[in-house]
């Protein structure tokens, strides 16, 4: 497939043509840039590299950059609030429908009359939906890339509670790159891409939201700039590929790309913010909410 035109990002210098790995290598020497771009200073130490798309970019001249760069994305906690609000709205509709119209069973071909007492639960479900929506509005979680300290911080905010903690230091970051994920629908298949940070233990942290195919070059350019700031390896994602990590004795040895779809790794293996909610916890909370709603509905119908 022919390469699409590559877009510039805030991390690209004016003459940068994209995120390709040609022209840079882990063992190359570069002089110090003076134009505020991501041009080089001193050569970076070589780490084990097994893939031609993985290399160490020249160090960035951070003097012309902001000290703190906000990396905003939808965290699992923020996503959970949205899902709970939607479930609560569906529950409110269910209680209203059962209390006003009843329902028809296709299995027994019987119409069950309305149960007016279930209308009393409608306002509880609406309250839960409003509370979840407000929680989503007043939750603001994101990462901060500190270009001077070359560290990643995690910003947690829930209503008036604000906490900023160090998440990963330079020594803990193994690589930054872009990974692809194959998606399916009833009629078509496509790929989505996102930026990830790989720590020394091989755990992946999402560092952007997932985007469709045409965003791959822009994400590669942004990830390359981040790797240049941190001083770590950069994994330049090719078309329709996902990033894998070779781990030995609990430590990352190297990163590489292939065309498989590691669903279990992406679901269970991703490292998240210290105050974030793991998908399993979010799933349990949502499943528990559904069970409570249907238990109330069942007991009320008896």
C-alpha positions in Angstrom: 0.0 0.0 0.0 1.4 3.4 -1.0 2.4 5.7 1.9 0.0 8.5 2.6 1.4 12.0 3.0 2.8 12.4 6.4 1.6 15.1 8.8 3.7 17.3 11.0 3.2 17.4 14.8 4.2 19.7 17.6 7.3 17.5 18.0 8.4 17.8 14.3 10.8 20.4 13.1 9.7 22.4 10.0 11.7 20.3 7.6 10.7 16.9 9.0 9.0 14.7 6.4 7.4 12.2 8.8 8.3 9.4 11.1 10.3 7.1 9.0 13.4 5.4 10.5 15.7 6.1 7.6 18.5 8.4 8.4 18.7 7.6 12.1 20.3 4.7 13.9 21.2 3.7 17.4 24.9 4.1 16.7 25.0 7.3 14.7 26.6 10.5 16.0 24.8 13.8 15.9 25.8 17.3 16.7 23.9 19.6 18.9 20.9 21.3 17.3 20.4 25.0 17.9 17.2 25.7 16.1 14.8 24.4 18.9 13.9 21.3 16.8 14.3 17.7 17.7 17.8 17.7 16.3 20.5 15.9 18.2 23.0 16.5 20.9 25.1 13.6 22.1 24.8 10.0 20.8 22.5 7.7 22.9 23.7 4.4 24.3 22.8 1.4 22.2 20.2 -1.0 23.5 19.3 -4.4 21.9 17.4 -3.8 18.7 15.9 -6.7 16.7 13.6 -4.7 14.3 14.6 -2.3 11.6 11.7 0.0 12.6 13.0 0.4 16.1 15.9 2.9 16.6 17.1 5.6 19.0 16.3 9.0 17.7 18.7 11.9 18.3 18.2 13.7 21.5 15.8 16.7 21.4 16.8 20.2 22.1 14.3 20.8 24.8 15.2 24.5 25.4 12.7 25.6 22.8 9.9 23.3 24.2 7.4 23.9 27.0 8.6 22.4 30.3 5.4 20.4 30.7 3.4 18.8 27.8 -0.1 17.6 28.6 -0.9 14.1 27.2 -4.7 13.8 27.4 -6.6 10.7 26.7 -9.7 8.8 27.9 -8.8 6.8 30.9 -10.6 3.7 32.1 -12.1 5.6 35.0 -13.6 8.3 32.8 -14.9 5.7 30.4 -16.5 3.7 33.3 -18.5 6.8 34.4 -20.0 7.1 30.9 -20.9 3.4 30.7 -22.6 3.5 34.2 -24.6 6.6 33.2 -25.8 4.9 30.0 -26.8 1.7 31.9 -28.6 3.8 34.5 -30.6 5.5 31.8 -31.6 2.2 30.3 -32.7 1.0 33.7 -34.8 4.1 34.1 -36.5 3.4 30.8 -37.0 -0.2 31.8 -38.7 0.7 35.1 -40.9 3.3 33.4 -41.9 0.9 30.6 -42.7 -1.9 33.0 -44.6 0.4 35.3 -46.6 2.0 32.6 -47.1 -0.6 29.8 -46.0 -3.9 31.1 -44.4 -6.3 28.6 -45.1 -9.1 26.1 -43.4 -12.4 26.4 -42.7 -14.0 23.0 -41.9 -17.3 24.7 -45.3 -17.7 26.5 -47.1 -15.4 24.1 -48.6 -13.6 27.1 -48.9 -9.9 27.9 -48.0 -9.1 31.4 -49.9 -6.1 32.8 -48.1 -2.9 34.0 -46.7 -2.8 37.5 -47.2 0.8 38.7 -45.1 0.3 41.8 -42.0 0.0 39.6 -42.3 3.7 38.7 -41.0 4.5 42.1 -37.5 3.2 41.0 -37.3 5.5 38.0 -36.0 8.5 39.9 -33.3 6.3 41.6 -32.0 5.3 38.2 -32.1 8.8 36.9 -30.3 10.0 40.0 -27.6 7.3 39.4 -27.2 8.5 35.8 -26.9 12.1 36.8 -24.3 11.2 39.5 -22.3 9.2 37.0 -22.4 12.1 34.5 -21.3 14.6 37.1 -18.5 12.3 38.1 -17.4 12.1 34.5 -17.5 15.9 34.1 -15.4 16.4 37.3 -12.9 13.6 36.6 -9.8 14.9 34.7 -7.0 12.3 34.4 -4.0 12.7 32.1 -0.2 12.4 31.8 2.4 15.1 31.9 5.6 14.8 30.0 8.2 16.9 31.7 10.8 17.8 29.1 13.4 19.2 31.6 13.3 16.3 34.0 12.6 13.8 31.3 9.9 12.1 33.4 6.3 11.2 33.0 3.9 12.4 35.7 0.3 11.3 36.3 -2.4 13.9 37.0 -5.5 12.7 38.9 -8.5 14.9 39.6 -11.9 13.8 41.0 -14.0 16.8 42.0 -11.8 18.7 44.4 -9.2 15.9 44.9 -6.1 16.6 42.8 -3.0 14.5 43.0 0.1 14.6 40.7 2.6 11.8 41.1 5.7 10.6 39.3 4.7 7.8 37.0 7.8 6.8 35.0 11.4 8.2 35.1 13.9 8.1 32.2 15.5 5.0 33.7 12.2 3.1 33.8 11.2 3.8 30.2 12.4 1.2 27.7 10.7 2.5 24.5 8.0 4.7 23.1 6.2 3.8 19.9 2.9 3.2 18.1 1.0 0.0 18.0 -1.9 -1.1 15.7 -5.0 -3.0 16.6 -7.2 -4.9 14.0 -10.9 -4.1 14.4 -13.9 -5.9 12.9 -17.5 -5.1 12.2 -20.2 -7.0 10.4 -19.3 -5.5 7.0 -15.6 -4.4 7.2 -12.2 -4.7 8.8 -9.9 -1.8 9.7 -6.9 -0.9 11.9 -6.6 1.6 14.7 -3.4 3.0 16.1 -2.3 4.5 19.4 0.9 5.6 21.1 2.2 3.4 23.9 5.0 3.6 26.4 6.9 0.4 27.3 8.6 0.2 30.7 11.6 -1.9 31.6 9.3 -4.8 32.7 7.6 -4.8 29.3 4.3 -3.4 30.4 2.5 -1.1 28.0 0.9 2.2 29.0 -1.6 3.8 26.6 -0.3 7.3 25.7 -3.1 8.4 23.3 -6.6 7.4 22.3 -7.0 5.0 19.4 -7.4 6.5 16.0 -8.2 5.2 12.5 -5.7 4.2 9.8 -5.0 7.7 8.5 -3.6 8.9 11.8 -0.7 6.4 11.9 1.9 8.8 10.5 0.9 11.6 12.8 1.0 9.3 15.8 4.5 8.0 14.7 5.7 11.6 14.5 4.5 12.5 17.9 5.9 9.3 19.5 9.2 9.9 17.9 9.4 13.4 19.4 8.5 12.0 22.8 11.2 9.3 22.5 13.7 12.0 21.6 12.8 14.0 24.7 13.0 11.0 27.0 16.1 9.6 25.3 14.8 6.0 24.7 14.1 3.7 21.8 11.4 4.7 19.3 9.2 2.0 17.6 8.1 3.4 14.2 4.9 1.4 13.5 4.5 0.1 9.9 1.1 -0.3 8.3 -1.1 -3.0 9.9 1.3 -4.1 12.6 1.3 -4.2 16.4 4.1 -3.7 18.8 5.3 -6.7 20.8 7.7 -6.9 23.7 10.2 -9.8 24.2 10.5 -10.4 28.0 13.0 -12.5 29.8 13.3 -12.9 33.5 10.7 -10.2 34.0 12.6 -7.6 32.0 12.1 -6.2 28.5 14.8 -7.3 26.1 13.6 -5.8 22.9 10.5 -4.6 21.0 9.4 -5.6 17.5 6.4 -5.6 15.2 4.3 -8.3 13.8 0.8 -8.7 12.2 -0.9 -10.8 14.9 -3.5 -9.3 17.3 -2.5 -9.9 20.9 -5.8 -9.3 22.5 -4.9 -10.8 25.9 -1.7 -8.7 26.1 -3.5 -5.5 25.3 -6.3 -6.2 27.8 -4.4 -7.7 30.7 -0.8 -6.5 30.1 -1.2 -2.7 29.9 0.0 -0.7 32.8 -2.2 2.2 33.8 -2.1 5.2 36.0 -1.7 4.6 39.7 -5.2 6.0 40.4 -6.9 4.5 37.4 -9.3 1.6 37.2 -8.3 -1.7 35.6 -10.8 -2.9 32.9 -11.5 -6.0 35.0 -12.5 -3.8 37.9 -14.6 -1.6 35.6 -16.3 -4.6 34.2 -17.1 -5.9 37.7 -18.6 -2.6 38.7 -20.8 -2.5 35.6 -21.9 -6.1 35.9 -22.7 -5.5 39.6 -24.8 -2.5 38.7 -26.8 -4.6 36.2 -27.3 -7.4 38.7 -28.6 -5.0 41.3 -31.0 -3.3 38.8 -32.4 -6.7 37.7 -32.6 -8.0 41.2 -34.7 -5.0 42.3 -36.9 -5.4 39.2 -37.4 -9.2 39.9 -38.3 -8.7 43.6 -40.7 -5.9 42.7 -42.5 -8.0 40.2 -43.3 -10.8 42.6 
